[in-house]
Amino acid sequence: MLPRRCPTQALRRDDRADELDFVVFSGQKWDRLGESHAKSVRAHWPNGHYTDGLARHIEDMKPQFSFAPDTRVVDHPVRLGKGKT
């Protein structure tokens, strides 16, 4: 059960997730991906492979926009926080 009033930290995480998905990923602003990912990030892909390192992760994401240029995140149906504290 969630608390009646959501902690400010959860609201900030929602805002950060919005910025990452709606602006950085959807806008292909790869130079900003380091705001949310460590340089040593390990990314696990749906096909079972993984990549190590932010630079490699970015290079693996770029082709998605070649075959599907309108790729974008438009909604987050699940939120950690809702409303103001």
Number of C-alpha atoms within 10 A of each C-alpha: 3 7 7 7 11 15 15 14 12 15 18 13 14 18 14 14 16 17 14 20 17 17 16 19 20 17 14 18 12 16 10 13 18 12 11 13 15 11 15 13 16 15 17 12 11 7 6 6 8 13 17 13 14 19 16 16 22 18 12 14 13 14 11 12 13 10 9 9 11 11 14 16 14 11 9 11 5 8 12 14 20 14 9 9 12
